[in-house]
């Protein structure tokens, strides 16, 4: 009896893609691995997605849609940008490799365009010039992207070290710092031993960085309104 082709859908492909990204990261993701996980031949995927890049676009679009669904803020521009930044961070943290996908894709999907438009609406009421408004939202979203990406990559690096070595990463760092002079590593050593680097990736660190960006934007607006 001829083996029946498994029934798949675009939603099932997207769901399985997220699972594979969770397991191996974007570096190990391939259409061939995706097809194997779905129990189909790789060419069958191209009925749904013309290329891996096209699939990436759709995954990024899905993330953008979730951001739009979860973002709710009717305050002034500061409150809106704050709420937006926190929503983006929350959603990206739940979808594996979503930050890389958002950075790797072009705004050629409807919800990605809606997401960008919604960001611009946050600052539309300000006296900033149009090009400055674009720069504000670009700076903000890049901050969020790199904050989430740095936290994700740090966790992967620590896991890799623990897998390959018996020494804890902190112990290895202390030995390295002890071998360096006060001139070359004094301030770094002091911050490290006082646990300040443990604040990286925390809510308080994120909020402070966001506050710095908004303060800078506010100063520009005040200067222009004089």
MOURKA-V814265 format. One record per residue. RES is the residue in one small letter. SS is DSSP state (@ for helix, = for strand, . for the rest). PHI is phi as a letter, one per 20 degrees, with the letter a starting at -180 (none if undefined). PSI is psi in radians with two decimals (none if undefined). Layout:
[[RES | SS | PHI | PSI] [RES | SS | PHI | PSI]]
This chain:
[[x | . | none | 2.38] [x | . | f | 2.32] [x | . | f | 2.27] [x | . | f | 2.39] [x | . | f | 2.22] [x | . | g | 2.50] [x | . | e | 2.16] [x | . | c | 2.88] [x | . | b | 2.95] [x | @ | f | -0.71] [x | @ | f | -0.71] [x | @ | f | -0.66] [x | @ | f | -0.77] [x | @ | f | -0.75] [x | @ | f | -0.79] [x | @ | f | -0.58] [x | @ | f | -0.77] [x | @ | f | -0.67] [x | @ | f | -0.75] [x | @ | f | -0.66] [x | @ | f | -0.61] [x | @ | f | -0.69] [x | @ | f | -0.83] [x | @ | c | -0.01] [x | . | m | 3.02] [x | @ | f | -0.41] [x | @ | f | -0.58] [x | @ | e | 0.01] [x | . | f | 2.38] [x | . | b | 2.76] [x | @ | f | -0.57] [x | @ | f | -0.79] [x | @ | f | -0.66] [x | @ | f | -0.78] [x | @ | f | -0.73] [x | @ | f | -0.76] [x | @ | f | -0.55] [x | @ | e | -0.20] [x | . | m | 0.55] [x | . | c | 3.01] [x | . | e | 2.51] [x | @ | g | -0.73] [x | @ | g | -0.44] [x | @ | f | -0.50] [x | @ | f | -0.53] [x | . | f | -0.07] [x | . | f | -0.45] [x | . | d | -0.65] [x | . | c | 2.22] [x | . | f | -0.45] [x | . | a | 3.00] [x | @ | f | -0.64] [x | @ | f | -0.68] [x | @ | f | -0.67] [x | @ | f | -0.76] [x | @ | g | -0.72] [x | @ | g | -0.75] [x | @ | f | -0.63] [x | @ | f | -0.75] [x | @ | f | -0.64] [x | @ | f | -0.69] [x | @ | f | -0.74] [x | @ | f | -0.77] [x | @ | g | -0.68] [x | @ | f | -0.74] [x | @ | f | -0.71] [x | @ | g | -0.81] [x | @ | f | -0.64] [x | @ | f | -0.56] [x | @ | e | -0.25] [x | . | e | 2.11] [x | . | c | 1.99] [x | . | b | 2.23] [x | . | c | 0.32] [x | . | e | -2.80] [x | . | f | -3.12] [x | @ | f | -0.60] [x | @ | f | -0.79] [x | @ | f | -0.67] [x | @ | f | -0.80] [x | @ | f | -0.64] [x | @ | f | -0.84] [x | @ | f | -0.68] [x | @ | f | -0.81] [x | @ | g | -0.74] [x | @ | f | -0.62] [x | @ | f | -0.78] [x | @ | g | -0.80] [x | @ | f | -0.76] [x | @ | f | -0.79] [x | @ | f | -0.80] [x | @ | g | -0.62] [x | @ | f | -0.35] [x | @ | e | -0.33] [x | . | d | 1.99] [x | . | g | 2.30] [x | . | m | 0.23] [x | @ | f | -0.55] [x | @ | f | -0.81] [x | @ | f | -0.72] [x | @ | f | -0.74] [x | @ | f | -0.60] [x | @ | f | -0.40] [x | @ | e | -0.19] [x | . | d | 2.73] [x | . | e | 2.74] [x | . | f | 1.08] [x | . | d | 0.35] [x | . | c | 2.58] [x | @ | g | -0.75] [x | @ | f | -0.45] [x | @ | f | -0.71] [x | @ | f | -0.75] [x | @ | f | -0.68] [x | @ | f | -0.81] [x | @ | f | -0.74] [x | @ | f | -0.68] [x | @ | f | -0.66] [x | @ | f | -0.75] [x | @ | f | -0.61] [x | @ | f | -0.46] [x | @ | f | -0.54] [x | . | d | 0.14] [x | . | f | -0.54] [x | . | f | -0.16] [x | . | f | 2.95] [x | . | e | 0.14] [x | . | f | 2.65] [x | . | f | 2.80] [x | @ | g | -0.77] [x | @ | f | -0.52] [x | @ | f | -0.63] [x | @ | f | -0.76] [x | @ | f | -0.70] [x | @ | f | -0.64] [x | @ | f | -0.89] [x | @ | f | -0.59] [x | @ | f | -0.79] [x | @ | f | -0.76] [x | @ | f | -0.86] [x | @ | f | -0.59] [x | @ | f | -0.65] [x | @ | f | -0.84] [x | @ | f | -0.80] [x | @ | g | -0.89] [x | @ | f | -0.52] [x | @ | f | -0.85] [x | @ | f | -0.75] [x | @ | f | -0.72] [x | @ | f | -0.72] [x | @ | f | -0.75] [x | @ | f | -0.80] [x | @ | f | -0.62] [x | @ | f | -0.77] [x | @ | f | -0.70] [x | @ | f | -0.71] [x | @ | f | -0.77] [x | @ | f | -0.75] [x | @ | f | -0.70] [x | @ | f | -0.71] [x | @ | f | -0.78] [x | @ | f | -0.54] [x | @ | f | -0.64] [x | @ | e | -0.35] [x | . | c | 2.76] [x | . | e | -0.21] [x | . | e | 2.38] [x | . | f | 2.51] [x | @ | g | -0.65] [x | @ | f | -0.71] [x | @ | f | -0.68] [x | @ | f | -0.71] [x | @ | f | -0.72] [x | @ | f | -0.73] [x | @ | f | -0.71] [x | @ | f | -0.80] [x | @ | f | -0.63] [x | @ | f | -0.39] [x | . | e | -0.08] [x | . | d | 2.72] [x | . | f | 2.87] [x | @ | f | -0.65] [x | @ | f | -0.74] [x | @ | e | -0.50] [x | @ | b | 0.22] [x | @ | g | -0.94] [x | @ | f | -0.70] [x | @ | f | -0.79] [x | @ | f | -0.76] [x | @ | f | -0.80] [x | @ | f | -0.69] [x | @ | f | -0.83] [x | @ | f | -0.42] [x | . | e | 0.05] [x | . | m | 0.24] [x | @ | f | -0.52] [x | @ | f | -0.28] [x | @ | f | -0.25] [x | @ | f | -0.31] [x | . | f | 2.31] [x | . | n | -0.04] [x | . | e | 2.92] [x | @ | f | -0.71] [x | @ | f | -0.67] [x | @ | f | -0.75] [x | @ | f | -0.80] [x | @ | f | -0.66] [x | @ | f | -0.75] [x | @ | f | -0.71] [x | @ | f | -0.69] [x | @ | f | -0.70] [x | @ | f | -0.76] [x | @ | f | -0.82] [x | @ | f | -0.62] [x | @ | f | -0.75] [x | @ | f | -0.73] [x | @ | f | -0.75] [x | @ | f | -0.70] [x | @ | f | -0.70] [x | @ | f | -0.76] [x | @ | f | -0.76] [x | @ | f | -0.72] [x | @ | f | -0.70] [x | @ | f | -0.43] [x | @ | e | -0.04] [x | . | f | none]]
